[in-house]
């Protein structure tokens, strides 16, 4: 368990430094931990150096004082005061009011019972007595408006047209439109129509966009496995995320089931569906390309847009000129993504053959460690995994698939596209294994 706890604390430290815009509640939700845990460890991590590994170790959980057993009379009085407010009080008394009324109770004074001294203790007792109704508080926080071309939101839209309408094809692929919408101006920058979008072709489409428009400060994606390499992502970044890190573009991955985090492209999809697809009813690839190109011209230059940046005017009338974005660099550092994972801890159970798996790559440790939990710490400068047993490093393993040093952009693109193709093959193989298991195991 200690190895898993260290991994969670390492992930918390990484999120605190990489995503300062996230609240502690959001970070706790992502790590599937409580808010109190995130708050406590954020305080501990802030007081330690950034690369300190000792702070990730657990502290003793022994109580510093014996727990108090509250007298039944105290609990009865709290319940009575809560349900029947005394002295003509015309509202339900809260913790502060209870702290006021409890010492005034004559029977409690005569018994000399210890009384709660803090509102937090009273809250716990009210919850214990079942006198609190927990209701989630829904709050709306308006996101600040981005600058033009600061953030480009990307997502697919299914026009509902099969690539082989005759049904004679061996496999019925579905056409998709990959849309690039600028969050600062609501301009539809690009719409790419294809029938074979997977991890490799999706990355190629993003690279083509960067060649045409330059590098924005940030891309925003949803949780599609074609972006992340799998349904839940991998231990290390996918080919797309590594490429964006190398060219200096930040990648913002929206949480699952949160289309509001990709609001501009999602809102465009609604307009595209209602005003284009449901009007023209395209039936094949060429028709989808034609109606999409026509609608892009109409959407950007003629259609009044009610977004915050446009003020009920067409986006291209409000933003006649856009800032020039920096072009793709000639050379890149292929391993720059590793710096973000420096000292990241992975907890793994050693298999019977002495191997562990990280980022779906197999690493041999020792058959003597079979059945044990180990911690693997990323060392970015050496591009390796340090295997920790106790307080020392027992073995150093080079990270498989890590590209090192500086290289020309075109060579890096070729290698990254090959990595994306490999991710797609592994994703499909994993999906096929699950389907095969489903044929034999019919239990839910």
Secondary structure, 3 states (H helix, E strand, C coil): CHHHHHHHHHHHHHHHHHCCCCCHHHHHHHCCCCHHHHHHHHHHHHCCCCCCCHHHCCCCCCCCCCCCCCCHHHHHHHHHHHHCCCCCCCCCCCHHHHHHHHCCCHHHHHHCCCCCCCHHHHHHHHHHCCCCCCCCCCCCCCCCCCCCCCEEEEEEECCCCECCCCCCCCCCCECEEEEEEECCCCCEEEEEEECCCCHHHHHHHHHHHHHHHCECCEEEECCCHHHHCCCCCCCCCCHHHHHHHHCCCEEEECCCCCHHHHHHHHHHHHHHHHHHHHHHCCCCHHHHHHHHHHHHHHHHHCCCECCCCCCCECHHHHCCCCCCCECCCCEEECCHHHHHHCCCEEEEECCCCCEEEECCEEEECCHHHCCCEEEEEEECCCCEEEEEECCEEEEEEECCCCCCCEEEHHHHHHHHHHHHHHHHHHHHHHHHHHHHHHHHCCCC
